[in-house]
């Protein structure tokens, strides 16, 4: 059997970029400004430019980025924050950490992005119940693709809600010809190693066009400090981006566009080879994906599990994003109003992610597609 394919191949990437990464990291050891050193400021400048935003604030993680954005809006007890049920827990947990209530919304069955019709119904239900005050919408750019931002902006304006973009998985993607980064009052990024632009540890950023919010985010990431270190103007957190992570990200940012192109080429190759009965990802109109995740859909759980085992035996790793929607997770059960969200509930039975990263060779991509085709042929016989 051929050697196993890596679902995420950081060793290969590191070997390819090691000289530039080493130069950047060595510079940090030379100046020894390990907290908010010059590389952080340089990265912030480049991230803002790349995402088309006026400001970028480097922070400790994508989760802390979301937390600080909500803190800046004074989200708290009695507030309702609307967000998709089919996403990672970080989007919802920050709401509960501040004492607010996450209101889970179903997703589109084709794109997996937040459903505008479900969102409208969920907002109406909260208003009618009169138990919570609708305050914010968190749109999630899932799997590399953008949320329906035009419709989300209209919905936020209609109900006077704060609109926040969770772009943890999709930085590098585009919407209407522009890079994601300025679709909402704030856009949060994650640099977890598995992300398209990933560091060698935790890290994140907040993008915004608002001068006052940018200043507030910078204060919140450093314990709420004011003009001096020991002037505490508000309650904040220790949420700074490490200089070494900024150095790694600067080196990776130099190669980022080439890596995005490679991801897109792999996605196109997968699309072209997927057999009948295996649904390729549906593209969000007027957009380009960053292809953080390439998620196919099978007819049911039996077929999904069968294909996953078949690929594992062929040395091909897969992953299920996400096996259970957030409103069915134990941590959120008591905070959910019991509404059925059938699309989110069904996707976990059918979804399967194939390897997609820039280090995959053409031969490895063909191994993946050949194996999927072989499985489909066996199912049909």
N, C-alpha and C positions, 0 to 999 in steps of 0.2 A: 504494500500500500504506500502511496505517496505520503510525504511528511504532512502533518496536520497544518491547515491554514490558520493563521491567527485572526481572531475577530477584530482585534486592535493590535497593530504591530508597532509599538513605540520603540523597540530596539532598532528596527530597520530605519525608522524616521530619525532616531538619534544618530545613527551611523552616517546618514546622509547629511545631516545638519550639524554634526558635532563640532566642526571647526568654527563656524560662526557662533554657535552657542557658547563654546569655550571662550572665545574672545570676549563675548558680552559678559559672561559670568566672571572671568578673570578681572575685568575692569571694575566690577563691584568689589572684589576682594582687594583690589588696589586702593580704592577710595574708602572702603569700609563704612559706607553710609547704607546700612542694611535696612533701615526703615525710612520710607519716603525719600529714597535717594534720587539722583537725577534721572535714572532710567524710568522711574515711575512717571515723572513729568513728561519725558519724551514719549513714553507709551501712551499716556493720556492724549497728548497732542495728535499722535498718529491714529488712535482709535476714533477720536472725534472727526478727524478728516475723512477716515474711511467710511464711517457710518453717516456722514453728512450732518452731524450734530455740532452745536456750538461748544459744548463742554463734554468732557469725559472725566470721570472720577474713578480712579482705581481703588478697589475694595478687596476684602479678604475672601469672598466667595460670591457665587451667584445668589445663594440663599440670603446672605447678609445684604446684598444689593437690594433684593426685594423687601427685606425687613426695613432697611433705612428709608426706602421710598415711601412705604406705608407709615413709618414713624413721622416723616416730614409732613404728611397729610393729616396727622393726628387721628389716624384710624384707631378705634378702640372699642370698648364694650358698647353693645347696642347697635353697632354698625354692621351692615351687610356688604360683603365683598363677593362679587360674582366672578366665577372662574370655571374652566372646563373640568369635568370629572375625569377625563381621559388624559392624564398628564402625570408628571412626577410629583411626589409628595411635597417638595420644597415650596411649590407655588401656594399650597394650602396651609402648610404648617405655620408660615410666618403670620398668617391672618389670626390663627388661634393663639400664637405667642403674644399677640397684642390684645387679646381678649375680645376680638371681633369674631364674627361668624362667617365662615365660608359658605356661600350658596352655590351648590354645584349645578353646572349647566351641561346639557348633552352636546355631542359633537356631530359634525356632518358625516354621514356614512361613507362618503367618497373620499374626502380630503383629510378627515379626522380633526379638522380645525373646529373651533367653537361654533356652534350652530346659532345663527342669529334668531331664528324662530324660537328655539328653546330659550335663548337668553331673554327675548321679549316676554315670553310666558313666565319665566322665573322672576323677572323684575315685577311684573304685574301681580304675581302671587304674594311677593313680599310687601308690596304697597297695600294690597287688600288686607293682609293679615295685621298690619299696623303694629307689629312686634319689634321690627328692626328698621333702622333708617338706611335706605340704599345709599352707599357712599362711593363705591369704586367698582370698576371692571378690570380684571387682569386678563389681557389677551395673550395667549401662548402661541408662539411660532413653533409649531410642533414638527419634530423630525427633520428640520432643515427648511421647511416651507413657511410662508407668512400666514398669519391669521387674516381674516377678512377685514382689513383695517378701515376701509371706506365705510363699511356698514357699522363697524364698532364705534367709529367717531360720531356717526350720526346718532347711534343709540345713546352714547354718553352725553351728547349735547341735548338730546330730547329729555333725558331724565336728570340732567345736571350732575353727572357722575364723573369722578376722576378716572381717567383712562391710563392704564399702565401696561407696558409691553414686557413680557417675559421672553427674551430672545436668547435664552441660555443655549438652545440647540441650533440656532439658525443664523448666527452672525456670519456674514459673508453672502447670505441670500439676498435676493432683490425683490422689490415690489414696484410695479409700474416703472421699471427701468432704473430705480434708485436703490442703493444698498439699504438694507434694514438698519435702523438706528434713530429714526426721528418720526415714528408713527404715532407716538403718544407723548404725554407730558414727561415721561421718563421711560427709558429702555434699559433693562437690566441684562447683563451678559455674565456668562460663566466661562471660566478657563480651566475647568476640570479636565484632566488629561484626555478623556475620551471625546471631548468636544472638537469640532473642526479646527478651531484655534485653541489648543490646549496647552497648559503649562506642565510643569513637573511637580504638581501639588495643587492645592486649592488657590483660587483667585477669581476675581470678577471685576465688573465695572458698571457704572451707571452713565448713560448718555442722556443729555437734555439740552434743550435750547433756552431754558429759563435761567437767567442769571441768579435770581434769588434762590431758586431751588438748588442750583449747583453749589452755592456757598453753604447752604444748609446741609447738603450731603457731605461736604468736606468737614463740616463741624461734627456731624453725627458719627463719622467714621473714626474720629479721634476724641471719643469720650465727651462730645458736646462742647469742646473747647471754643473759646472766643478768639480774640486777637492774639492772646498769649497762651502758652501751654497751661498755665494754672488759673486761667479765667474760664470758669465753667458756666456757660450760658444755658445749657439744656442737658437733659439726660441723653447720652449717646452710648456707643459701644466701641469696643476695640476692633475696628473693622478695616484696617489698612491693608493695602496690597504690599507684600514683601518685595524689596528691591530685586532680589535674585529671581523671583518669578517674573517680574517685569523684564529683566534682562533676557530670560529664556523666551518670553513672548515676543520681544523685539526681533530676535533672531528668527523665530518662526513666522512672524508677520511678513518678513522679506520673501518667504516662499509660499505665502498663504494663497495667492491667486492661482499659482500653478497647481497647488494641491486641490483647490476647488474645481479646477478644470479636470483634473484626473478623476475626482469623485463623480463629476457629471458624466464623464466618458464611461465609467464603470456602470453607472445607473442606466445609461443608454444601452450598453451591452446586455445588461440584465433584462431590460424591457424587451429587447429584440428576441430574446431566447425563451422567455417565459411561455410555457405550454398552456393549452386550454385548461381551465379549472384553477389556474393560479393567477390571481389578479395582481398586476403590477401597481405601484403607487400612482394614484390619480394626481396630476399636477394641478396646483392652484393656478387659476387663470392669471395672466399678466404678471408672472413671477418667475424667478429662478431659485432653485433650492440649493442650500449649502450641503445637502445630503449627509447630514449627521447620522441618519438612520435610513436604511432602505427596507421598508416593511411591506411584505407581500400579504395577501389575504387568501386563506383557504376556505373551502365551503363550510367546514365545521371543525370542531375540536378534534374529532377522530382523525381527520385528514391532516390537520396541523401537527398533531403529535406524531403521526406516522411519518410525515416528511422530516420532522425534526430528528427523529431516531435514525432515519435513513441517512441523512446528511452527517450526523455524528459518526456513524459507522464508516462513512467515507472520509473522515478526517476534516469535516467542514463544520465549524461552530455556528451556532445561531443564538438568538435571544428573543425573549417575549417581552415586548413593551406595549402594553402593561397587562399582566395577568389578571389584575383585579382593579376596577375603577376606584377612585378615591372614596366615593360615598359608600362603598362596601368594605372599606378598610376598618379594622377595629378602632383605630384612633379617631376616626371621624364619624362613626356610626351614631353616636348620641347627638351630634351636631347637625345631622341631616334630617330634613323634614319628611322623609319617606317617599318623596316623589320618585317615580320610575324614570330612569334615563336609559332607555332600551339600547340605543346605539353603543354607548359607552360600555354597557353591560355585556353586549354581544361581541365586541371587538376582541376582548381578552381571550375569547374562545378560538379565534380564527387568525390572529395576527402572528407573523413570524418575521424576524429581522435577519437578513443575510449580511455577511461581512461586506463592509464598504469603507475603505480607507485608502489613502493615496499610495501606500506601499504594495498593494496587491498587484501582482504581475498579470499580464494578459493570459498566461497559462493558468494561473490560479483562478482568474475570473471564469475561464472556460471550464475548469474543473467544477466550479459551483454550478454553472448553468447546465453542464452535461449531467450532473447528478440530479438536478431538479427534473430535467427532461426524462431521465431514466426512471425516476420514481413515478412520474406521471404515466409513463408507458406501462409500468407494472400495474398501476391502479386501473388502467383501462383494459388490461388483458384478462 
